[in-house]
Amino acid sequence: MDQRSHDVALGDPPRTRHELNADAPWDSFDPAAYVDHNYRLLRSDDEEILIAVRDHFSDHFRSASTASAGPRRGIDVGAGANLYPALAMLPWCDEITLLERSAANVQYLHAQRSDYDSNWNPFWDVLTKEGAYRDLAEDPRARFKRTVEIREGNLFDLDPDREQWSMGTMFFVAESMSTSYEEFRTGVERFLRALEPGAPYAAAFMEGSVGYEVGSHRFPACSVGETEVGEALTPLSEGKIVLRSIGMPDGPLRPGYEGMIVACGRRSSE
Ligand SMILES: C[S@@+](CC[C@H](N)C(=O)[O-])C[C@H]1O[C@@H](n2cnc3c(N)ncnc32)[C@H](O)[C@@H]1O
């Protein structure tokens, strides 16, 4: 969740330089620095997001109309060095694709696959407050190892005519990969088009982001709020999209963003 890692210094002018997704140094993303800053401990904003996503997926799959579905495949788009979106899909998936552009993050994910680090345990503990996670017959590490497939790739290359998934997540990616609103909107569109009609999804966004640093490299972002997020999701969603601004429950860690937004919805049949 990007900006929480060393955002612009207080008083810095907002960045005006345009940087497209293809121009950013993704292979130099430092997953150790990123995890250390963002996910070493479970923060209350992540906890709030996790609860919303856990309840959304649990409610969706509890309903009779989805109970008879066959093998399910989940996808986390731009997984980076964050395992909790994949953990949130774990009870319902026979396979989970972690799609990631950065070679360094792909390496991190491969290392986590066989036996993920203990910093992810408190995230799993929040999930187990719901029966689907708590009643899993398998140890979460064993299930993670068995179901996760790590794929190095570009979300702009996702092609719904070739492949679609039955549930999906995309956390802090569409708004945190470019200064371009067009790329933000296209990123959200590619994510939703990768999902089958009716598939439940959860997406998280940094609000009002002006870019971020991870390790010694700076990465681009575009500043979005609930309006832009809702407008990007609505054309390919059905039913109600639950959008929640998380704000900064513990106050700002640093300047350069205004909070977080979590969106839970369902892919339309268009
Ligand atoms: C701010 S990080 C978010 C990581 C993680 N999802 C999280 O919740 O913390 C943005 C991630 O998007 C990935 N990314 C950027 N452009 C991408 C693209 N075109 N296709 C796939 N992943 C991309 C980056 O490598 C990075 O891992």
PDBQT file of the ligand as one rigid body, heavy atoms in Angstrom, charges set to zero:
ROOT
HETATM    1  C1  LIG A 301       1.680  -0.407  -4.542  1.00  0.00    +0.000 C 
HETATM    2  S1  LIG A 301       2.077  -2.016  -5.015  1.00  0.00    +0.000 S 
HETATM    3  C2  LIG A 301       0.715  -2.959  -4.342  1.00  0.00    +0.000 C 
HETATM    4  C3  LIG A 301       1.147  -4.361  -4.007  1.00  0.00    +0.000 C 
HETATM    5  C4  LIG A 301       0.132  -5.220  -3.282  1.00  0.00    +0.000 C 
HETATM    6  N1  LIG A 301      -0.996  -5.549  -4.125  1.00  0.00    +0.000 N 
HETATM    7  C5  LIG A 301      -0.345  -4.618  -1.990  1.00  0.00    +0.000 C 
HETATM    8  O1  LIG A 301      -1.545  -4.714  -1.706  1.00  0.00    +0.000 OA
HETATM    9  O2  LIG A 301       0.433  -4.114  -1.203  1.00  0.00    +0.000 OA
HETATM   10  C6  LIG A 301       1.710  -2.016  -6.748  1.00  0.00    +0.000 C 
HETATM   11  C7  LIG A 301       2.004  -3.354  -7.377  1.00  0.00    +0.000 C 
HETATM   12  O3  LIG A 301       1.537  -3.369  -8.723  1.00  0.00    +0.000 OA
HETATM   13  C8  LIG A 301       2.496  -4.043  -9.518  1.00  0.00    +0.000 C 
HETATM   14  N2  LIG A 301       2.309  -3.604 -10.910  1.00  0.00    +0.000 N 
HETATM   15  C9  LIG A 301       2.585  -2.392 -11.427  1.00  0.00    +0.000 A 
HETATM   16  N3  LIG A 301       2.258  -2.353 -12.720  1.00  0.00    +0.000 NA
HETATM   17  C10 LIG A 301       1.743  -3.573 -13.026  1.00  0.00    +0.000 A 
HETATM   18  C11 LIG A 301       1.241  -4.147 -14.223  1.00  0.00    +0.000 A 
HETATM   19  N4  LIG A 301       1.172  -3.447 -15.353  1.00  0.00    +0.000 N 
HETATM   20  N5  LIG A 301       0.807  -5.429 -14.198  1.00  0.00    +0.000 NA
HETATM   21  C12 LIG A 301       0.869  -6.147 -13.052  1.00  0.00    +0.000 A 
HETATM   22  N6  LIG A 301       1.343  -5.655 -11.884  1.00  0.00    +0.000 NA
HETATM   23  C13 LIG A 301       1.783  -4.378 -11.878  1.00  0.00    +0.000 A 
HETATM   24  C14 LIG A 301       3.812  -3.598  -8.912  1.00  0.00    +0.000 C 
HETATM   25  O4  LIG A 301       4.903  -4.381  -9.301  1.00  0.00    +0.000 OA
HETATM   26  C15 LIG A 301       3.488  -3.681  -7.426  1.00  0.00    +0.000 C 
HETATM   27  O5  LIG A 301       3.692  -4.968  -6.932  1.00  0.00    +0.000 OA
ENDROOT
TORSDOF 0
